[in-house]
């Protein structure tokens, strides 16, 4: 698995791109035990920005995952296997 893109809606001072990548990698490998949730399905509360990013990633042949904090999408991750 290779992370190709991370789109974040959180300020970098709260969680940087590298940390978001690490959350996703650990989740993907089954070792993540932190406060964020990772979903491979598009959450029900996804807005236009999320759908736009999702469409762009899928068009580029990427798989898509979402990182949530308290049920709020904070990042979209594009990856390939």
Order of alpha helices (4+ residues) and beta strands (2+ residues): beta-alpha-beta-alpha-beta-beta
